[in-house]
Amino acid sequence: MPYKPNYLCDLYCHTNRSDGNDEPAELIEKAAKLGMKVIAITDYDIVPPRDVKKRKEDRSMQVCPQLRH
C-alpha cells in the first residue's frame, strides 16, 4: 500500500544541508509526488539554496524556504 501523508502541509522539513537525508530538490520532488500542497524547508543555520526558490515556481505546491537558528 503506498504511503499517504496525514496532512498536505509540512512546515518543518530538513534537507541534507542540516539533519535531513535528501538534497533540497529531492525533498521537493518527493513531497510533490506525495501530493503535498505546502512544505517549509527549515534547515539549521543555513540559508536555503537558490534552486529551492527557482523550483518552488515550477510546482503546484508552495515551497517556503526558511532559516532556523
Secondary structure, DSSP 8 states (H G I E B T S, - for coil): -----S-SEEEEE--TTTT-SS-HHHHHHHHHHTT-SEEEE--BTS---HHHHHHHTTSSSEEEE--B-
